[in-house]
Amino acid sequence: MAAAEPAVPALPGSGGGGAAAPSGTVPVLFCFSVFARPSSVPHGAGYELLIQKFLSLYGDQIDMHRKFVVQLFAEEWGQYVDLPKGFAVSERCKVRLVPLQIQLTTLGNLTPSSTVFFCCDMQERFRPAIKYFGDIISVGQRLLQGARILGIPVIVTEQYPKGLGSTVQEIDLTGVKLVLPKTKFSMVLPEVEAALAEIPGVRSVVLFGVETHVCIQQTALELVGRGIEVHIVADATSSRSMMDRMFALERLARTGIIVTTSEAVLLQLVADKDHPKFKEIQNLIKASAPESGLLSKV
C-alpha cells in the first residue's frame, strides 16, 4: 500500500465517538470503505502512526498494491480534506483512508533509470552469526559491481556501527550515493527518503543484506507502503537461522514483493545482448552465484 505524502500543522477535526481514550492519547475515528472504527493514538501522532493504525485495524482488507491518500474531516469545510504535511493529532478527529482509482500492477520490470540498490547492514560483527555470510558478501559485491557498471545509485546502511562495526572490507563502497548509520531496523530513514527524492523517476528498489526477517523485511514493507516496487535478492540476504530467513522470504513473496536472484536482476537490467554493458555484466555472472543454502530448502 502506498499513501500519498501528507503537505502545516494540525487542523481541528471532528468525529470519533466511543469510549474515552487512555491518558496521553487522543480519540480518533478511523474510516475505511464502509467501516468506521474508533481507536486512539498518542498525542502528537503524525502521518506514520496513522498509517500504522489503519494497517492494524484494516490490514486484511487493504490491497497493498494500490495507492491511498489519508484525509482528515475538516469542520470548516464540512468534508474531508487531504491530510496536511506535518499534521499532528492534537484533539479528537476523524480520518479516512481513500484508495486511488489506479491500481498498481506488480510486473517486476527493472530498468536502470528507475532503480536504486539498497545494501543493508553488511557489517563485520555479523560475520560469525549470519548463515552463509561469506556467500552473501560475495553476491552483494557482485550486485554493487553491476550497479557501478550500469550507473545505478546505491544506498548503504550500517546498524549501530559503534557496536557492530562498519561494512565488511570485501564490499567495495566506491561511488555509492549514501552510507548511513542507523538504529532503526528499517532502512527507510528521513535521510534515505531525501536521497530517493533527489533521484528522478525511482520506481523499484533492489534490496539485499541482513537480516532477512528483521531489517530486510521491515525495509521492504515500508517501501511497498510508499508505492515502491521491491525486489529482494534471495541469494544476497540471510539471517542467523535458516528458519527465519526462509519464512521471511515466503511471507514477503505473499505480500507481492518480488523475491529473485542476483543473476536475474542483473540480466533484467541489461535486457538485451546488444546492451553496451552486456559483456561487462556477463563477466560478472560467468561463475554461478553460490546457492547459500537456498536449494536445500526448495
C-alpha positions as CSV (number, residue, x, y, z in Angstrom):
1,M,0.0,0.0,0.0
2,A,1.2,3.5,-0.8
3,A,-0.3,6.5,0.8
4,A,0.2,10.0,-0.6
5,E,2.6,12.0,1.4
6,P,0.9,14.5,3.6
7,A,1.7,18.8,2.8
8,V,1.1,22.6,8.0
9,P,0.2,21.7,11.4
10,A,-2.8,20.1,12.9
11,L,-6.2,21.1,11.8
12,P,-9.2,20.8,14.1
13,G,-11.3,17.9,13.2
14,S,-14.5,16.2,14.4
15,G,-15.9,12.8,14.7
16,G,-14.6,9.8,16.6
17,G,-17.0,8.9,19.3
18,G,-16.6,5.9,21.6
19,A,-15.0,5.2,24.9
20,A,-12.6,7.7,26.5
21,A,-9.1,7.3,25.3
22,P,-6.3,6.4,27.8
23,S,-4.4,9.3,29.4
24,G,-1.9,10.8,27.0
25,T,-3.8,9.6,23.9
26,V,-6.4,11.2,21.6
27,P,-9.6,9.5,20.3
28,V,-9.6,9.1,16.5
29,L,-12.3,7.6,14.3
30,F,-10.6,5.6,11.5
31,C,-12.8,5.2,8.4
32,F,-12.1,2.9,5.5
33,S,-14.6,1.9,2.8
34,V,-17.9,1.4,4.6
35,F,-16.3,0.9,8.0
36,A,-15.7,3.3,10.9
37,R,-13.7,2.1,13.9
38,P,-12.9,4.2,17.0
39,S,-9.5,4.0,18.4
40,S,-6.8,6.2,19.9
41,V,-3.3,7.4,19.1
42,P,-0.7,9.2,21.3
43,H,-1.0,13.0,21.4
44,G,1.1,14.4,18.7
45,A,0.9,11.3,16.5
46,G,1.6,12.1,12.8
47,Y,1.2,10.5,9.4
48,E,3.3,7.4,10.0
49,L,1.4,6.4,13.2
50,L,-1.9,7.0,11.5
51,I,-0.9,4.7,8.6
52,Q,0.2,2.0,11.1
53,K,-3.1,2.3,12.9
54,F,-5.0,1.9,9.6
55,L,-3.0,-1.2,8.9
56,S,-3.6,-2.7,12.3
57,L,-7.4,-2.0,12.1
58,Y,-8.0,-2.9,8.4
59,G,-4.8,-4.7,7.2
60,D,-6.7,-7.8,6.0
61,Q,-8.9,-5.6,3.8
62,I,-6.3,-3.2,2.4
63,D,-4.9,-4.0,-1.1
64,M,-1.2,-3.4,-0.7
65,H,-0.8,-2.9,-4.4
66,R,-2.9,0.2,-4.5
67,K,-2.1,3.8,-3.7
68,F,-4.0,5.6,-1.0
69,V,-4.5,9.1,0.3
70,V,-5.2,9.9,4.0
71,Q,-7.8,12.5,4.6
72,L,-9.0,14.5,7.6
73,F,-12.5,15.6,8.2
74,A,-12.4,19.4,8.5
75,E,-15.5,21.1,10.1
76,E,-14.5,24.4,8.4
77,W,-15.4,22.8,5.0
78,G,-17.9,20.2,6.2
79,Q,-16.0,17.5,4.3
80,Y,-12.7,15.5,4.1
81,V,-9.5,17.2,3.0
82,D,-6.1,15.7,2.2
83,L,-4.0,15.3,5.4
84,P,-1.8,18.4,5.6
85,K,2.0,17.9,5.7
86,G,3.4,17.9,9.2
87,F,0.0,17.0,10.6
88,A,0.0,16.0,14.3
89,V,-3.1,14.8,16.2
90,S,-3.9,17.3,19.0
91,E,-7.6,16.7,19.5
92,R,-10.4,14.2,18.7
93,C,-10.7,13.9,15.0
94,K,-11.9,11.7,12.1
95,V,-9.6,10.4,9.4
96,R,-10.2,8.1,6.4
97,L,-8.0,6.1,4.0
98,V,-9.1,6.5,0.4
99,P,-7.9,4.2,-2.4
100,L,-7.0,6.0,-5.6
101,Q,-8.6,4.7,-8.7
102,I,-5.4,3.5,-10.5
103,Q,-4.3,0.1,-9.3
104,L,-0.6,-0.6,-9.3
105,T,0.2,-3.9,-11.0
106,T,3.4,-5.5,-9.8
107,L,5.0,-6.6,-13.1
108,G,8.6,-6.9,-11.8
109,N,10.1,-5.0,-14.6
110,L,13.5,-3.4,-13.8
111,T,15.2,-0.6,-15.7
112,P,18.5,1.2,-14.6
113,S,16.9,4.6,-14.9
114,S,14.1,3.8,-12.4
115,T,16.0,1.5,-10.0
116,V,18.0,2.0,-6.8
117,F,20.0,-0.6,-4.9
118,F,19.7,-0.8,-1.1
119,C,22.6,-2.6,0.7
120,C,21.5,-3.3,4.3
121,D,23.9,-3.8,7.2
122,M,26.6,-6.0,5.8
123,Q,28.8,-5.5,8.8
124,E,31.8,-7.2,10.4
125,R,30.2,-8.2,13.7
126,F,27.5,-10.2,11.8
127,R,30.2,-12.4,10.1
128,P,30.2,-15.3,12.6
129,A,26.4,-15.2,13.3
130,I,24.8,-15.0,9.8
131,K,24.2,-18.2,7.9
132,Y,26.3,-18.3,4.7
133,F,27.6,-14.8,5.3
134,G,30.6,-15.3,3.1
135,D,28.2,-16.3,0.2
136,I,26.0,-13.2,0.9
137,I,29.1,-10.9,0.9
138,S,30.2,-12.4,-2.5
139,V,26.8,-11.9,-4.1
140,G,26.4,-8.5,-2.6
141,Q,29.7,-7.4,-4.0
142,R,28.6,-8.7,-7.4
143,L,25.5,-6.6,-7.3
144,L,27.4,-3.5,-6.3
145,Q,29.8,-4.1,-9.3
146,G,26.8,-4.4,-11.5
147,A,25.3,-1.1,-10.1
148,R,28.6,0.7,-10.9
149,I,28.7,-0.7,-14.4
150,L,25.1,0.4,-15.1
151,G,25.2,3.7,-13.2
152,I,22.5,2.7,-10.7
153,P,22.5,4.6,-7.4
154,V,23.3,2.6,-4.2
155,I,22.2,3.4,-0.7
156,V,24.0,1.6,2.2
157,T,23.1,1.5,5.9
158,E,25.0,0.2,8.9
159,Q,23.1,-0.9,12.0
160,Y,24.7,0.7,15.1
161,P,28.2,0.7,13.7
162,K,29.7,1.8,17.0
163,G,28.9,-1.7,18.4
164,L,28.5,-3.8,15.2
165,G,31.4,-2.4,13.1
166,S,31.4,-0.9,9.6
167,T,30.5,-2.6,6.3
168,V,32.8,-5.6,5.7
169,Q,36.0,-4.8,3.7
170,E,35.1,-7.2,0.9
171,I,32.2,-4.9,0.0
172,D,33.5,-2.1,-2.2
173,L,31.5,1.1,-1.5
174,T,33.2,3.2,-4.2
175,G,30.7,5.5,-5.8
176,V,27.7,4.8,-3.5
177,K,25.2,7.6,-3.1
178,L,24.9,7.4,0.7
179,V,26.3,5.4,3.6
180,L,24.2,6.0,6.7
181,P,24.4,4.7,10.3
182,K,21.1,3.8,11.9
183,T,19.5,2.2,15.0
184,K,16.0,1.7,13.4
185,F,15.7,-1.7,11.8
186,S,14.2,-0.4,8.6
187,M,16.4,1.4,6.1
188,V,13.6,3.9,5.4
189,L,15.0,6.9,7.3
190,P,14.4,10.6,6.6
191,E,17.9,10.8,5.0
192,V,17.1,7.9,2.8
193,E,13.8,9.3,1.8
194,A,15.5,12.6,1.0
195,A,18.1,10.8,-1.1
196,L,15.4,9.0,-3.0
197,A,13.6,12.3,-3.7
198,E,16.7,13.6,-5.4
199,I,16.6,10.7,-7.9
200,P,14.0,11.3,-10.6
201,G,11.6,8.5,-11.5
202,V,12.5,5.9,-8.9
203,R,10.1,3.0,-9.2
204,S,12.0,0.0,-8.0
205,V,14.4,-0.9,-5.2
206,V,16.7,-3.9,-5.3
207,L,17.2,-4.9,-1.7
208,F,19.8,-7.2,-0.1
209,G,21.8,-7.6,3.1
210,V,20.9,-8.8,6.6
211,E,18.9,-9.9,8.4
212,T,16.2,-11.2,6.1
213,H,13.5,-11.4,8.8
214,V,14.3,-8.1,10.5
215,C,15.9,-5.2,8.6
216,I,15.2,-6.6,5.1
217,Q,11.6,-7.4,5.9
218,Q,10.8,-4.1,7.6
219,T,12.5,-2.1,4.9
220,A,10.6,-3.9,2.2
221,L,7.3,-3.4,3.8
222,E,7.9,0.3,4.4
223,L,9.0,0.8,0.8
224,V,5.9,-1.0,-0.6
225,G,3.9,1.2,1.7
226,R,5.3,4.1,-0.2
227,G,4.4,2.7,-3.6
228,I,7.8,1.5,-4.5
229,E,8.2,-2.0,-6.1
230,V,10.7,-4.1,-4.1
231,H,13.0,-6.9,-5.4
232,I,14.6,-8.9,-2.7
233,V,17.7,-10.8,-3.8
234,A,17.3,-14.1,-2.1
235,D,21.0,-15.2,-2.7
236,A,22.2,-11.9,-1.2
237,T,20.3,-11.9,2.0
238,S,20.3,-14.1,5.1
239,S,19.6,-14.4,8.8
240,R,21.1,-16.1,11.9
241,S,18.8,-19.0,11.3
242,M,17.6,-20.6,8.1
243,M,14.1,-20.9,9.5
244,D,13.8,-17.1,10.0
245,R,15.3,-16.5,6.6
246,M,13.0,-18.8,4.7
247,F,9.8,-17.9,6.5
248,A,10.6,-14.2,5.9
249,L,11.1,-14.7,2.2
250,E,7.9,-16.7,1.9
251,R,5.9,-14.0,3.8
252,L,7.4,-11.2,1.7
253,A,6.6,-13.0,-1.6
254,R,3.0,-13.4,-0.4
255,T,2.6,-9.7,0.0
256,G,3.6,-9.1,-3.6
257,I,7.2,-8.3,-3.0
258,I,9.4,-9.9,-5.7
259,V,11.9,-12.5,-4.4
260,T,14.5,-13.1,-7.0
261,T,18.2,-13.8,-7.6
262,S,21.3,-11.7,-8.3
263,E,21.7,-13.1,-11.9
264,A,18.0,-12.5,-12.7
265,V,18.3,-8.9,-11.5
266,L,21.5,-8.1,-13.4
267,L,20.3,-9.7,-16.7
268,Q,16.9,-8.0,-16.4
269,L,18.6,-4.6,-16.0
270,V,20.6,-5.1,-19.3
271,A,17.6,-6.8,-21.0
272,D,19.4,-7.2,-24.4
273,K,22.6,-8.9,-25.6
274,D,23.2,-5.7,-27.6
275,H,23.2,-3.6,-24.5
276,P,26.5,-1.7,-24.4
277,K,27.2,-3.0,-20.9
278,F,26.1,-6.6,-21.5
279,K,29.7,-8.0,-21.8
280,E,30.7,-6.5,-18.5
281,I,27.6,-7.9,-16.8
282,Q,28.2,-11.2,-18.4
283,N,31.7,-11.3,-17.0
284,L,30.2,-10.8,-13.5
285,I,27.9,-13.8,-13.8
286,K,30.1,-16.3,-15.7
287,A,30.6,-18.2,-12.5
288,S,27.2,-19.0,-10.9
289,A,26.4,-17.3,-7.7
290,P,26.7,-19.6,-4.6
291,E,23.3,-21.0,-3.6
292,S,23.9,-20.2,0.1
293,G,21.7,-23.0,1.4
294,L,18.6,-22.0,-0.6
295,L,18.5,-25.2,-2.7
296,S,18.3,-27.3,0.4
297,K,15.1,-25.5,1.4
298,V,13.4,-25.7,-2.0
